[in-house]
Amino acid sequence: MIFQNELLKNHTTFKIGGYVKFFSKPKNVKELVYVVKLSKDKNLRIIPISNGSDIIFPDYELNAIVIKLDEMKGINISDDIVEIFSGEGLPKLAIYLENYGLSGFEYLYGIPGKIGGAVCKNAGAYGVEIKNLLLKAFVVNWEGEIIELNSSELNLRYRESDLLKYGILYKAIFKLKKDNPENIRKRRKEFSEIRKKTQPYGIPTAGCMFKNPSGNSAGKLIESVGLKGFRIGDIKISEKHANFFINLGNGKAEDVLKLMEIAKKRVYEEYGIILEEEVVIIK
């Protein structure tokens, strides 16, 4: 259940990251409680991830335990109320739910994350965010106790929440809308086509690097200062969408951070706008 000296680049969508001292993939809430309690007893820093997207791990070894939730799976449907465990991926989930005529997750279909990260970051696309769907969150707190939280207690906001103040999400309850499966499928396919045309696809990325400033687009700002295609080492700003950095094979976290600083500096000098990171940077 707990492994030593695990290479984190093997567990992130960006394929970046050095070793972590301890690593765990609990399969159920009982195992998660055990790992959290043990980590607390050993005074270990706990870093939870679900799919490993939207996160930058350092190149050096971390003295911590990374808990990956991608094996905590389960979906239970009762009318328009759905219980979903942290390890369920958004793309497969959208397809599964559309077959039951349940709408909401088709908007999030193209996001390469799982429920754990989606709730933590209030994932959203095409006008729908997790906060529009979420009713309750079930969390293992940092003491290893199971607690239940209402959606309002998480303070869900643009690509942020207070979830990690409480602990680690293991399942969540959502209220969806009923619709004809064909209507849902049509929307999902439309959104998917838009993403494929406008964002890098099938290439290692972390997702969007920066939050969109109010009334603006981070990608368009970065493009406008001439950084599309700019590269440091094997990390390159995508020529398809400048708010995505791509790993050409042997990318390093230090090069990601350098490239982020260049983008922030250029945009600030040109427009006086401070770009805020959307990705989580672990140090």
N, C-alpha and C positions, 0 to 999 in steps of 0.2 A: 504493500500500500504506500510506503514511503521509500523513495529512491534517493540515492546520493549522487552528487556531481552530474546533474542532468544538463544537457546542452539546450539552451532556450531557443536558439534559432530554429530548432525542430518543432517548436510549439507556437510559432507566431506566423501570421500571414505574410509578414514582411521578410521572413527568413533572416532575422537579425537577432543577435543576443549571444552573450557568453554563457558560462556555466553558472548554475545556482547550486548552493550547497545541498539543499533538500528539495524534493519535488514529490507531489502526491496527486493521484487522480481518483478521488473517492467515487464510488458507484451509487451510493445512496446517502440519505441524511445521517444515518447511524455512523457510517464511516467518516463523513464530514465532521460531525460532532467530535469524534475520537481524535481526528487530526488537529482540529482547532484547540482542543483541550491539551493535547500533548505539546503542541507548539507554544501555547501559553506557559505551560509548566517549564519548558526549556528556554523561555524568554526569546523565542524566535520571531523575527519580523515575518508577517504573513502577507503574501501578495496573491490575491485571487485573480484568475483569468478564466474566460470561458472558451472562446475560439482563438484568442491570441491576436485579434485584430485591434486596431486603434491603440496600440501600445508600443513603446520603444524601450527595449531592455539594453543595458550597457554592454560593452564588449568585454569588460572585466568580470571576474567572479563575484556573485552576490552572496553575502552571508545572510541567507533568508530561506524561507520555504515558499515555493510557488505552488498554489493549489489550483489545478486545472479541473474545471467542472464539466467538461464535455461528455463525460460518461454518465452524468446524472440525467436520465431521460425518462419521459413519460408525458402523455397527453390524455386528459380526461374531459369529456364533453357532457354537459348537462344543459340542453336547450341552447341558449346563446351565451352561457357561462362556460369558460374553458380554463382548466387548470393545466399549467405547463411548467415542466421542470427546466432548470437552468441550462442543461446541456442540449436542448433542442435548437437546431439551427433555423434561422429565419427563412431561407429559401424553401427548404423541405416543409417547414411548418405552414407556409403560405399555401402550398399546393395541397397539403393534407386537409387544411381547413376549408379550402374552396370546394372540395368534394362534399362537404357537409353544408354548403351554402352559408358559410360564415365569413363575413367580410371584415377587413381591417388590416390583416397582415399582408395582403397583396401589395399594399403601398410600400412595404418594407422588404419585398422579395429580393431585391438586388443587393441588400446589405449583407456582407459576408460575416455576420456575427451570429451569436447565439443569445438566448433569452437572458442569461446572466448579465452579459455585457450590454445588451439592448436596454434593459431596465436601468442599469447603473448610469449609462450615458444618455438616457432618454432618446434613443434612436428615433429618427424620423426621416420622412421623404414624401414629396408630393402633397404636402399639407397635412399629413397625419404623423403624430408622434406617439410614443408609448404612453404618455400621460393621458392621451385621449381614449385609451383602451383599458388601462390598468385599474383594477379594483383593490387588490390586496397583494402584499408581498410577505412571504414566509422566509425568515432569515435565521441563520445560526449566528448569534452575536459573538463578540470577541471573548466572552467567558465560556463559550460552548453551549449556550442555552438557546432553545428554539423560541423565537418571538414572532408575533403576527403584527403587521403594520398596515394601516390604510394608505392608499395612494398619496393622500394629502400630506402624510407625515414624511414622505421622501423628498418633498420640495422639488419635484421634477421641473426642470427648466431647460433652456436651450443647451443641449449636449452635456448636461450636468444633472446631478442629484445629490442628496445627502445619504444615499444608501450605505456607503462604506463607513459612515459614522456609526452605524448600527451593527454591521457585520457583513456576512456573505449570504447572498440570495440563494436559496435552493429550489424554490418554486414560486409561481405567481398566479394570481387569478385575474382573468380578463373578461370583460363584457364586450361581445362583438355584435355586429348587426347582421340580420338575416337578409340574404339576397339570392337571386338565381345563380347557381354555380357558373353558368355561361357568362353572365355579366362580370362576375369576379375574375374569371379566367381571362376575359378580354382585357380588363384593366391591367392585370398582372403582366400579360404579354406586351401591352403597350409600354408600361413602365420599364420592362426588361429591355425592349428595343431601344428606348431612349438612353438607358444606361450604357448599353453596348456601343452606341454611336458616340457618346460624349465622355466616357470614362475608360481608363485602361482596363482590359479584361484578360484574365488568365495569366497575369503577371504578378509577381510578389509586390504587394503594397500594404501599407497599414490602414488604408482608407484616407479620408480627408485629413490633411495635416493641420489646417487652421479652421477656426470657426469663421463663418461669414459675418463680417461687420454689419451693423444695422444698415439696411438699405443698400447693401453692396455685396459683391461676390469676391471671396478671397482668391479664387482661381483667376478671375478676370483682372484683379489688381496685380497679381504676380505676373501674369502674361503681359500686362501693359508696361511693366518695367523691363521687359525683354529677357525674362528668365526661362521661358519655355525651352526645354531641351538642355538647360544648363546642367552641368555634371561635376561632381566631385567623387573621384574613385569610381565605384560601381553604383553610386546613388545618383539618379537623374530625375530632374523635374519633368514629368510627363509632357510630351508634345500634344497629347490629346486633351488633357485637363491639368492646368498648372497647380491645382491644389492637391494633386497626387504626386508623390515621389515614388519612383520604381527602383527595385533592386535588380541590377543587371546580372547578378550572380554571386558576387563576393562582397556585398555591401557591408559597411561598418556603421555602428551607431554614431561614432564620432563624426563621420562624414554627413550623416543625416542632420545632426545638430548644427554643423557648420553651414549646411545648405539652408536650414531653417533660419539661422541668424542672418544670412545674406538676404533672403527673401524679406524678412521683417525689416531690415535696415533700408533696403531699396524702396519698399512700399512706404515706410515712414518718411524717408527723405523726399519722395515724390508727392505724397498726398497728406502727410501728417496723420496717417491712420496706423494705429498699433494693432498688428495681427496677433490674435490670441490663439495659443495652441489648442487644437481639438484632441490630438493624440495625447495619451498619458506618457510622460517621460519618467522612467524609473531610474533613480540614482542610488 
